[in-house]
Amino acid sequence: MKVDILGCSGGMGQQQQTTCFRINDSLLIDAGSGLGELDQGALKQIRHICLTHAHLDHICFLPLLIDNLFESLTQPIQVYALPEVIENLRKHLFNWQIWPDFTRLPTPEKPVMTLHEIGYQQTLELGDLSLTPFRVFHTVPTCGYHLRSKKHGTSFAITSDTTFDASLLDSLNQLGPLDVLLTECAFPDRMLELARLSRHLTPQLLQALLNQLTHAPKAVWISHLKPSQHLEIANELAQANLNCELRVLRSGEQWQI
């Protein structure tokens, strides 16, 4: 499973792109500003987009992608998300006011984008990969995704934006052993109260989560660090006793699972 870290920042700035992960060239998990790092040839290979939630930093380049590929698409790009996310896309984004409704262009019968509602634990089969949404705990309806390679047996979970609570712990424990857990750590420990209110993680909360998992992941990848606290968070993570291989992600990296 090839994973391109197109964007993994919790904010903006030079070389700070927001969340977008490309899996095996044709699948995206979220469509933040990191999507803008792909050239035209790579953009044309995208066939499926799985969204975790409707916050702007995770969807901001989706309308631009569809607009960019409009003329070249012969089959619609398939977008999957929770029902509440699909409702927000229809109501607030593809509404002819903010952006055209590409689910009806060039015609309702042959659109360039199709929106699909998916529920927790509803598995998608996309070639060699199966993707299963699971419940996390954020300020809006949000899902993580459990990706499994049927050919190689690798197991990869992306939590997206979340804080630590019993529902997240239960979700992750139900996934079984993981090769990689990609999660967030948006704030340093001194901002613990803000992290709880905004439902994000700190190094302290991340350590509490990992300590209670039934199966320790082989590796933990960290995303969504706020740029102004990036160094502080990274230093706290380095000093934490996480008992796993830890990697703070950077935009532009490519990894193989």
Secondary structure, DSSP 8 states (H G I E B T S, - for coil): -EEEEEE-BSS-BTTB-BSEEEETTTEEE--SGGGGGS-HHHHTT--EEE-S---HHHHTTHHHHHHHHTTT-SS-EEEEE-HHHHHHIIIIISSSSSS--TTSSB-SSSBSEEEEE--TT--EEETTEEEEEEE---SS--EEEEEEETTT--EEEE--S----HHHHHHHHHT-S-SEEEEE--S-GGGHHHHHHHT---HHHHHHHHHH-SS--SEEEEE-B-GGGHHHHHHHHHHS---SEEEE--TT-EEE-
